[in-house]
Amino acid sequence: MVETTQMATELATQAAIACVFAPLCAFFIVFIFLQSRPKLGMAVGLLGAVISAASSVVLFMEGPFAAPVTTSWLSLGAESVAFGFLLDGLNVTMGMVVACVALCIQIYSVGYMSHDPGKARFFSFLGLFTWAMLAFVYASSLLQAFIFWELVGLASFLLIGFWFDKPSAVAAAKKAFLMTRVGDVGLFIGLILLLRASGTLDILTINDPATIGAIAPGELTVITLLLFVGIVGKSAQFPLHTWLPDAMEGPTPVSALLHSATMVAAGVFLFARFHPVFMAAPTTLEIVIVIAAFTAVLSSTMAMVSMDMKRVLAFSSISQLGYMLMGMAAGGLFAGFFHLTTHAIFKTLLFLCAGAYIHHHGTNDMVAMGP
């Protein structure tokens, strides 16, 4: 039994390393060595995505694993900061969704970006984003989660502004980067307060009922509200929602990857990851429900009057993210997370279909596409 457990742990460690670092290796190889050989660059990027997706499926099939796989990264006196992989049910499911969606989008991009002169750079940026997102999803500590949360924002900035000779794309990338940073300030302060209140960086320990019970109710409300500020920025909830429709200026595969399945879902996933902490703060839950409900209604009405196909889908994503947060704040962790996974699949398909229509008609305007 001990040998079987040890073998399973070793398999999980190897699969997690392959899943997370294959896209990073592809990014470095393509970005540094293969800019002048775009076809080979696309092949290397695609290979990294295949390895990552296959490894995520292995983790999903073999998991979940109760104990995180960690290694000491930094020692400060008696304290040690560990980096590693938390492979419980929530993480292995989300990791598989991210890796498999990224693979499908890279396959789609082979044809979609075939005539773009910067396609090698595009595939390298996709690898960078996939690495950052997976490292965030599998993070076992607060510090690791925040570092890769910020790297996800950086990679999204590079992808949204990929067509840097297009002023509207550059403006959209700047807007997305700055507005999400506003939310990240609140998140950073909230994580510092959470560390001070709990005395640990370990996510599982923080979610333990004994740890949560030791935090004063008023302090817990402040902490969860600050965490929610970060979620509002990343998941485009009111009033920090306006960056997402403008981010449609990027290539359609970017819209499918960032703005339906992964980046914007990072905020909802953070809420799910710290769901026990949020459930202990009823005042915060009421505020979350009100803001999420208002965002869902507001964005759905904006979608009804938009003529741009991709902006309609962007407003739809904002609305659905609001539904997810409403469900989780009402106590339905399973319902909210289930909707997160299904939304990632169907909204990615909608964006990719929109890309095909836009390529065929040469316009985003749905009126012009009609008879």
C-alpha positions in Angstrom: 0.0 0.0 0.0 2.8 2.4 0.9 4.7 1.6 -2.3 1.5 2.1 -4.4 0.9 5.5 -2.7 4.5 6.5 -3.3 4.3 5.5 -7.0 1.1 7.5 -7.4 2.7 10.5 -5.8 5.7 10.2 -8.1 3.5 9.9 -11.2 1.5 12.9 -10.1 4.7 14.9 -9.6 6.0 14.0 -13.0 2.7 14.7 -14.7 2.3 18.0 -13.0 5.8 19.1 -14.0 5.2 18.1 -17.6 1.8 19.8 -17.6 3.0 23.1 -16.3 6.5 23.4 -17.8 5.9 22.0 -21.4 4.3 25.3 -22.5 7.1 27.3 -20.8 9.8 25.3 -22.7 7.8 25.8 -25.9 7.7 29.5 -25.3 11.4 29.9 -24.8 12.3 27.7 -27.8 9.9 29.5 -30.2 10.5 33.0 -28.9 14.3 32.8 -28.8 15.2 30.4 -31.6 12.4 30.0 -34.1 11.1 33.5 -34.9 12.5 33.1 -38.4 11.1 29.6 -38.8 7.4 30.1 -38.1 6.2 26.6 -39.3 8.6 24.9 -37.0 7.7 27.4 -34.2 4.0 26.5 -34.6 4.9 22.8 -34.4 7.0 23.2 -31.2 4.2 25.3 -29.7 1.6 22.7 -30.6 3.8 19.9 -29.2 4.1 21.7 -25.8 0.3 22.0 -25.8 -0.2 18.3 -26.5 2.2 17.3 -23.7 0.5 19.7 -21.3 -3.0 18.5 -22.2 -2.1 14.8 -22.0 -0.4 15.3 -18.6 -3.5 17.2 -17.3 -5.7 14.3 -18.3 -3.4 11.9 -16.5 -3.6 14.0 -13.3 -7.4 14.1 -13.6 -7.7 10.3 -14.1 -5.2 9.5 -11.3 -6.3 12.1 -8.9 -7.4 13.8 -6.7 -4.4 13.7 -4.4 -5.0 14.7 -0.7 -1.5 16.0 0.0 0.1 18.7 -2.2 3.5 18.1 -3.9 5.8 20.9 -2.7 9.4 21.8 -2.4 11.1 24.5 -0.3 11.8 27.6 -2.4 12.9 30.2 0.2 13.8 30.1 3.9 13.4 33.1 6.1 14.7 32.2 9.5 12.4 29.4 10.9 9.8 30.0 8.1 10.0 28.3 4.8 8.2 29.3 1.6 7.2 26.3 -0.5 6.2 26.1 -4.1 4.5 23.2 -5.6 1.3 21.6 -6.9 -2.0 21.3 -5.1 -3.8 18.4 -6.8 -7.2 18.1 -5.2 -10.4 17.7 -7.2 -10.9 21.4 -7.9 -7.4 21.9 -9.2 -7.1 18.8 -11.4 -10.4 19.5 -13.0 -9.7 23.1 -13.7 -6.2 22.3 -14.9 -7.5 19.8 -17.4 -10.0 22.3 -18.7 -7.3 25.0 -19.2 -4.8 22.6 -20.8 -7.3 20.9 -23.2 -8.9 24.2 -24.2 -5.4 25.7 -24.9 -4.6 22.7 -27.1 -7.8 23.0 -29.1 -7.2 26.7 -29.6 -3.6 26.2 -30.7 -4.8 23.6 -33.3 -7.4 26.1 -34.5 -4.7 28.9 -34.7 -2.6 26.9 -37.1 -5.1 27.7 -39.8 -6.4 31.0 -38.5 -2.9 32.6 -38.1 -1.3 30.9 -41.1 -1.0 34.1 -43.1 0.1 36.3 -40.2 3.7 37.3 -40.3 4.0 37.1 -36.6 2.6 33.6 -36.1 5.7 32.3 -34.4 5.5 35.1 -31.8 1.8 34.4 -31.4 2.4 30.7 -30.6 5.2 31.6 -28.1 2.8 34.0 -26.3 0.2 31.3 -26.1 2.8 29.0 -24.4 3.6 31.7 -21.9 0.0 32.3 -21.1 -0.8 28.6 -20.7 2.2 28.1 -18.4 1.2 31.0 -16.2 -2.4 30.0 -16.0 -1.6 26.3 -15.2 0.9 27.3 -12.5 -1.8 29.6 -10.9 -4.4 26.8 -11.0 -2.1 24.2 -9.4 -0.6 26.7 -6.9 -0.3 25.3 -3.4 0.5 28.6 -1.6 -0.7 32.2 -1.6 2.6 33.6 -2.8 2.7 31.2 -5.8 -0.9 32.0 -6.7 -0.3 35.7 -6.6 2.9 35.6 -8.7 1.3 33.6 -11.5 -2.0 35.6 -11.2 0.1 38.6 -12.2 1.9 36.7 -15.0 -1.4 35.7 -16.4 -2.2 39.4 -16.6 1.1 40.1 -18.4 0.6 37.3 -20.9 -2.9 38.5 -21.6 -1.5 42.0 -22.2 0.9 40.6 -24.8 -1.8 38.6 -26.5 -4.5 41.3 -26.6 -2.0 43.8 -28.1 -0.5 41.2 -30.4 -1.3 43.3 -33.5 0.8 46.2 -32.1 0.5 48.2 -35.4 -3.3 48.5 -34.8 -4.0 51.4 -32.4 -7.2 50.0 -31.1 -5.6 46.8 -30.1 -2.8 48.6 -28.3 -5.3 50.8 -26.5 -7.4 47.7 -25.5 -4.3 45.9 -24.2 -3.4 48.9 -22.0 -6.9 49.3 -20.8 -7.2 45.6 -19.8 -3.8 45.7 -18.1 -4.5 48.8 -16.1 -8.1 47.9 -15.0 -7.1 44.5 -13.9 -4.2 46.0 -11.9 -6.7 48.1 -10.0 -8.3 45.0 -8.8 -5.0 43.3 -8.1 -4.1 46.1 -5.6 -7.1 45.1 -3.5 -6.2 41.4 -4.0 -2.6 42.0 -2.9 -3.6 43.8 0.3 -6.2 41.1 1.0 -3.6 38.3 0.7 -1.2 40.2 3.0 -4.0 40.5 5.6 -4.9 36.9 5.1 -1.3 35.8 5.7 -1.1 37.9 8.8 -4.4 36.6 10.2 -3.8 32.9 9.4 0.0 32.8 9.9 0.5 30.6 6.9 0.9 30.7 3.1 -0.5 27.2 2.6 -3.9 27.2 0.9 -5.2 24.0 2.4 -4.3 25.2 5.9 -6.0 28.6 5.3 -9.2 26.8 4.2 -9.3 24.7 7.3 -12.3 25.5 9.6 -10.0 25.9 12.6 -7.9 28.5 10.8 -10.9 30.4 9.6 -12.6 30.3 13.0 -9.5 31.9 14.6 -9.9 35.0 12.4 -12.1 37.8 13.9 -15.4 38.3 11.9 -14.7 41.9 11.1 -11.2 41.2 9.9 -12.4 38.3 7.8 -15.0 40.5 6.2 -12.4 43.1 5.2 -10.1 40.3 3.9 -12.8 38.7 1.7 -13.9 42.1 0.4 -10.4 42.9 -0.7 -10.1 39.4 -2.3 -13.3 40.1 -4.2 -11.9 43.4 -5.5 -9.3 41.3 -7.3 -11.9 38.9 -8.6 -14.0 41.8 -9.9 -11.0 43.1 -11.9 -10.0 39.7 -13.4 -13.5 38.4 -14.0 -14.8 41.7 -15.4 -17.6 42.4 -12.9 -19.1 45.8 -12.4 -17.6 48.4 -12.3 -14.4 47.0 -13.7 -16.1 45.2 -16.6 -15.5 47.6 -19.5 -12.1 46.2 -20.5 -13.4 42.9 -21.6 -15.5 44.0 -24.7 -12.6 46.3 -25.8 -10.2 43.3 -25.6 -12.0 41.8 -28.6 -9.5 43.8 -30.7 -7.1 40.9 -30.3 -7.0 37.8 -32.6 -10.1 35.6 -32.3 -8.1 32.7 -30.8 -7.0 35.0 -28.0 -10.6 36.0 -27.4 -11.5 32.3 -27.1 -8.6 31.4 -24.8 -8.5 34.4 -22.5 -12.0 35.8 -22.4 -14.1 32.7 -22.1 -12.2 29.7 -20.7 -9.1 30.8 -18.8 -8.1 34.4 -17.8 -11.5 35.7 -16.9 -12.3 32.4 -15.2 -9.3 32.9 -12.9 -11.3 35.2 -10.7 -14.2 32.8 -10.3 -11.7 30.0 -9.7 -10.0 32.0 -6.9 -13.5 32.4 -5.3 -13.9 28.7 -5.5 -10.5 28.0 -4.2 -11.2 30.1 -1.1 -14.9 29.2 -0.9 -14.8 28.2 2.8 -13.2 31.6 3.7 -15.9 33.5 1.8 -18.7 31.4 3.3 -17.6 32.5 6.8 -18.2 36.2 5.8 -21.9 36.6 5.3 -21.7 40.4 4.6 -19.2 39.8 1.8 -21.5 37.1 0.3 -24.4 39.6 0.2 -22.3 42.1 -1.6 -21.0 39.5 -4.1 -24.5 38.4 -4.9 -25.7 42.0 -5.5 -22.8 43.0 -7.7 -22.8 39.7 -9.6 -26.6 39.9 -10.2 -26.4 43.5 -11.4 -23.5 42.6 -13.7 -25.3 39.7 -15.2 -28.4 41.8 -16.0 -26.4 44.8 -17.2 -24.1 42.9 -19.5 -26.9 40.9 -21.0 -28.8 44.0 -21.9 -25.7 45.5 -23.5 -25.2 42.3 -25.5 -28.7 42.8 -27.0 -27.9 46.1 -28.6 -24.4 45.3 -29.8 -23.8 44.6 -33.5 -20.2 43.3 -33.2 -20.3 39.5 -33.0 -17.3 39.2 -30.7 -18.5 42.0 -28.4 -21.8 40.2 -28.0 -20.0 37.1 -26.9 -17.8 39.2 -24.6 -20.9 40.7 -22.9 -22.3 37.1 -22.7 -19.1 36.0 -20.9 -19.4 38.8 -18.4 -23.0 37.8 -17.7 -22.2 34.1 -17.3 -19.3 35.0 -14.9 -21.8 36.9 -12.8 -24.1 33.8 -12.7 -21.1 31.7 -11.5 -20.3 34.1 -8.7 -23.9 34.3 -7.7 -24.1 30.5 -7.4 -21.0 30.2 -5.4 -21.9 33.1 -3.1 -25.3 31.4 -2.5 -23.5 28.3 -1.3 -23.5 26.3 -4.5 -19.8 25.6 -5.0 -20.5 22.6 -7.2 -23.1 24.4 -9.3 -20.9 27.4 -9.8 -17.8 25.4 -10.7 -19.8 23.1 -13.0 -21.0 26.1 -14.9 -17.4 27.4 -15.0 -16.3 24.2 -16.8 -19.2 24.0 -19.2 -19.0 27.7 -20.0 -15.3 27.2 -20.9 -16.2 24.6 -23.5 -19.3 26.2 -25.2 -18.0 29.8 -25.1 -14.7 28.7 -26.7 -16.6 27.0 -29.4 -18.7 30.1 -30.0 -15.7 32.3 -30.3 -14.0 29.9 -32.7 -17.2 29.7 -34.8 -17.3 33.5 -34.8 -13.7 33.6 -36.0 -14.7 31.5 -39.0 -17.7 33.7 -39.8 -15.5 36.9 -39.5 -12.9 35.4 -41.8 -15.5 34.4 -44.4 -17.4 37.7 -44.4 -14.5 40.0 -43.6 -16.4 41.9 -40.9 -17.5 41.6 -37.3 -20.8 43.4 -38.0 -23.7 40.9 -37.7 -25.9 43.2 -39.8 -23.4 43.1 -42.7 -23.2 39.4 -42.4 -27.0 39.0 -42.9 -28.8 38.8 -46.2 
